[in-house]
Amino acid sequence: MRMRRPEAGWVFTLRNQLLARDLAYQERLASPMSRVRPFALGDVPRVAELHERVFAESSHLSIEKRRRYLGQVFLENPWYDDALPSLVCEAEGGRIVGFLGVLPRRMSWHGRPIKVAIASQFMVEPHHRGLTGLLLLKTFLSGPQDLSMTDGATHESARIWKAVGGTDSPLHSIHWTRPLRPVRYGLSLVSEHVPLAAATAGPFCAVVDAIVARMRRSPFWLTTATSGEELTVDAILDSSHQFTPDAALRPEYDRGSLKWLLELAEQKASSGDLRKMLVRNADHEVIGWYLYYLRRGGSSEVLHIAGRHDDLSEVLEHLFYNAWRAGALAVSGRLQPGLFDALRARHCLFHDRGSPVLVHSRRRGLVDAVRCGDASLSRLDGEWWMCFQDGVS
């Protein structure tokens, strides 16, 4: 599914112009002692401490895990490029007050290779915010990459990103949810506010869900005629072009980089167990595959779905059945535009709860390709799979 790029209204444009002017004024007032430089191995301990302070509420990793993960992701990744380093901002005296992680990725646009840089873990000491974030982001966006992206930005980060010329991708920012046990799932959404009532109603809700799941005319009756088996790196590579939509912009993988990516994705324990499934039809033909984090008794999150266009409904059917059998209350994900019709046909709910996908490029055609849905991108191609934060959607 491809759509026209939505045009921003004049109010939105004026707001961003005023915001950009305010940030530019702050930049002129910058201390000459602040400087942005490449992130180095010796910075890992101080950046880990900064991460612990800034993300104290959303991340419960130990300081040792933060150090190890920062090194693995931003210094030891298979796409590492000296021309696209992660960045730190130093205040007077050499104190690190800001960080912006950069993960280079390989993609192609109309069959030609391009450089893509994923921004991640954008963080600034509270009393340095505004100016320091602006300096970091402007340095990053002025790099040699053809396209810059992020899919885990906070509201404040998204605000700065748009003020310096970036934009969002409305299609890729849509999220969806497929309730599997609808009554218990609805109860889970309010249980935090009324815990006693939710605990009391839990057993009754479980009985209603069990009845609904056995009614053949119910949209929550789940079954599948397909079979599944463990998905391997080689199977993904063998089917990558067959199952990737005919899009202008698409990721490119090799065995080493894909293996590294999936191994790191498995460390996102806060989201559940990573399930990797290859799906076959009744004739034993491979029709697709999917990756998702199983959370028993909660909402499971999808990392990627791939399949032949005519078989996407069957691939989704197997995913929902697999999660339901394992005890999930619902399955959620971020929209891959080519899946819209199949998701709608499978009774999925669409919403905007979740981080937006933000893009920036000096080549207008690349931005338009993403915003119009002419880009084969999933959570696997951004920063969402990283385990720095707990339960970030």
N, C-alpha and C positions, 0 to 999 in steps of 0.2 A: 504494500500500500504506500503510495507516494502522495504527498500533499503539498500545496503551495506554502511558501514561507509566510508565516503570519507577519503582518506589518505592525510595528509598534505605534501606538497612538501618540498624538502630540504632547499629551500630559506626561506620558512615560518618558518621552524624549527630553522634554524640558526638565523633568526631575533629574535625569541622569546628567544633563549639561550643568545644572546647578551643583550637583554633587561633585562632578569632575572639577569644577572651578574651585570648590571648597577644598578638595584634596590637593589641587595644584598650589593653592595658597599655603596650605600646611607644609608642602614640600619646600617652598621658598624659605620657610621658617626653620628648616631642618638644621640640627646641629652639624657643623662640618666634621665632627668627630665620628658620626655614624657612618658605617660603610658596610656594603654587601660584598661578600666574597664566596668562593666555592666551599662547600662542606667537605671536610677532610676527616680521615680516620681518628685523628686526635681530638676532634670535636664531639665524638659520640657520647662520652660521659656527660658533658655539659648539656648537650641537646636532649639526652634522655631525662635529665633532671628538669629541664624546661618543660618537656612533654608531661612529666608527672605533675608539675604545678598547674599547667594550663588545662590539662584534661583530667583533673583529679576526679570529677564527677562521672565522666563517661568511660573511663578506662581504669581497670583494676589490675593491670599487668604489674608484675614486680619490676623493680628498676633493672635487674639483670636481664629480664626478657625484653624490656624496652631497648637496652643497649644492643643486645644480640639482633633484634629484629630491625633496628635502624641500619645496622651494618649490612645485614642480609639483603634488605630491600633496596637501599639507596647506594650501596658501594659494591655489592657482589652480584647484582642482577646480570643476566646474560646479555642484556642490551646496553650495558654501561657505555657511556660516551663522554669523553673528557670535555667535549664541546657543549654538553647538556648536563652540567653538574647540579646537584642539590645546592641550596643556598643558605647561608647564615647571615644574620645582621649583627654586627658588633657595635656596642655603644663605647663611650669613652672608657678607657682602661681595659678594653678587650673583652668585656662581658658580653656573652651571647644573649641577645634579647629577642631574637626572631629566627624562624626557620621555615623554609619551604622545600619540601622533598620533591624531587623530580625523578620520574621513572620513564626513560625513553622507551618507545614502542615502535615496532615496524608495521607499517600499513601500506596499502597501495590505493591509488586514486586513478581510476580508468586504466588499471593495469600497470601504472608507473609507480615505483617505490617512492615513498615520502617519509619524512621524519615527523614523528608525533611525540609530544612530551606530555605526560600525565602529572599534574600537580597534586600533591598529597601532604597531609599533616602540616597545613599552613597554620602557624601558631606564633603569637607575639605576647610578650610580657604585658599584663594588663595596663600598666602606666606608660607603655610605649605604643599602644594601639593607635591606629589611624595612619600616622606618618610612617612608622616602620613597616607596617603591612603594605603600604603603597610602594615604598622603595623595593621591597622584596618582589612584589608582583610585577612591577614595571620592569625590573631587571630580568625576571623570568620570561615575560612576554616579548622582550626584545632579543631573545636568543635566536639561534639559527633554525629552530624547528619550523616545519610548515604548518603544523596544527597543534594548538594547546588545548587540553581538556582536563576536566575534573568532574567527578560525580559524587563527591562527599562533602561539598562545601556547606559551611554554616550560613545563616542568614547574613551575618556581617561580611563574611568572605565573598559571598555572592554579590553583595552591594558594591564592594570595592572592585571586583572583577568586571562588573558591568560599567562602572564609572571610568575604567581605563580602556574601554573599547570592546570588551567581551560581550557575549550574549548567552542566552540559554537556548536549549533545544526543547521546545514544548512537547514534541512527540516522545522523545526519549525520557522526558521527565514525568510522563504518565506512569502510574503504578497500578497494579491490578491485584485482586484477591479472589480466590475461589474457596468459599466455605465448604468444608467436608463434613463437619459436624456442626451445623449452623446454629443450633440453640446454645451449645456449650461455647462456641466461638463468640457469639454475641454476649454471652455472660462474661467471657474473659475480658471483653473490652470495657466492662464497667466494674469488674471485681476489685480494682484498686480503690475505687471510690466507695463501694459498699461491700467490703470483704465479708462481713458476717452473713449478709443476705445471700451473697454469691456462694459461700460455703454451704449454706442450708439448701439452696436450690440446685446445687451440683448434681446430686444423684437423680433427681427428677429429670433434669435436662439431659442426662446421659441416656435415660430410658426413652425419652422423646426422640433423640437423635437415632437411637437404634431402630425404632419403629419406622422413622422416615427413610432410613437407609435401605429398608427392605421393601419399600413400596415401588414397584416397577415404573409407575408413571411419575414418580417423584424426581425432580432434577438432582436430588442428592443420592439417588440410587447409582452406585458405582460398580462397574464391571469392565473387563477388557478381554479382547480376543487376541491381543498381542502377547509376546513374551519378552522378558528382559534378562540381561546378563551384565556382568561387570564390564564397565567401559575402560578401554586402555588408551594410552597416548597414541599408539599406532592406528587404532580404529578411528580416532578423531582425525588424524592426518589423512588417512585413506579416504575419508568421506568429506573432507573440508570443503572442497569446491562443489561437490554434488549437493551438499546440504546448505551451503551459504547462499543467501538470496542474491540475485543479480543486481548488486548495488555498486555505485560508483566508488564508494569508500569501503574498504574491508581490511580486517587485520590479517597479518601474515605470520605464520608460525613455522618453526622447525621442531624437531624432536626434543632437542636440549632445552629450548626456551619454554616449550609447553610443559615438559616434565617439571621444570623448576616452578612454573606458575602454579600447577596443580598441587605440588608438594607444599608450597607456601599457603595456598588457599585452604588446605586441610588443617592448618594451624589456627584457623578462625573458630576456635572451640566454642566461643560465646554464642555462635549462631546455630550450633548443633553439629551432628555428624555429617560430613560431606558424602553424599551418595552419588555415584557415577554409574549411569545405566545406559546400555545400548539396547535399542528396541527393535525387535523383529516381528514381521507379520506372520500370518498363518502358513505362508509358503516359506518361512524361514529367511526371508529377505530382510536385510537391514533397511529400516525406513527412517531412523533418526536416533537421537541420543539426548540426554539431558544431565545437568548437574544441579543438585539442590542440597541445602542444609536441612536435614530432618530434625525437627524439634517435636518430640512426643509430648502431647498435651498442650501444644502451642501452635503458632503459625510457622510453617516451614518456608524458607526463603530460597527462591530459584536464582541460580548463578547464570545459567545459559540453557537454551533449548535450541535444538537444530533438527531439521528433518526435511524430507521431500515435501514440496508444497502441497501436493494432494493428500499427504499422509499426516499432516501436522495435527489434525484432530485426534488421530489414533495415538500419536506420541503424547499429546496432552492427557488423553484418557489413561494411558499407562502411568504417567506421572501422578495424576490425582489418585488413582487406585493404589499405587505403591505407597504414597504418603498416608492414605486413609488406613490401609492395612497395618501400617507401622504406628498408628495412634495419633497422627497430626490432626489438629482441629481445622486447619485451613492451609492453603498454599498461596504465597504471595510472590510477586516479582515486579521487575521494571519492564515496561513495554519494549519489546523488539517489534518495530512497526509491521514487519511481515507476518506477525502472529495475531494481529488485531482481530481479524475475522474469525479465526479458530478459537481464540479466547472468548469472544462474545458468544459464539455458538455453544460454548461449554459453561455458560452461566457465570462468567467472571464479572466481578464488580470493578469499575475503573475509578481511580481517585488520585489526588495529588499529595498524599501523605508519603513523604520521602524526600531525599535530597535531589535537587535539580541537576541536570547535565549541563555544564557550562563549557563553551567553546570560544576560541579566539584564533584568528588567522589574518595575515596580511593578504591572503588570497581569498577573495570574496566567494569564489566558487566552492571552496572547501566548506566554508560556513554554511552556504546555501544547501550543500549536499546533506549535511547533518540535519539542519532544520527542516528540510523537506522530507526527511525519512529515507533519503537515498544513501544511507550508510548502514552497514551491517555491524551494529555495535550492541554489546550486552554488558552486564556487570563484570564479566571476565576481562573486559578491555579497558577498565578504568582503575579506580582505587578501592571500590567497594569491597573486594575480596580480602583486603588486608585486615589483620587482626588487631590493629592499634586500639580501636574503640570497641566497646561491648555493645552488641545489638544495634548498631547503626543501620538504618534502612535507607 
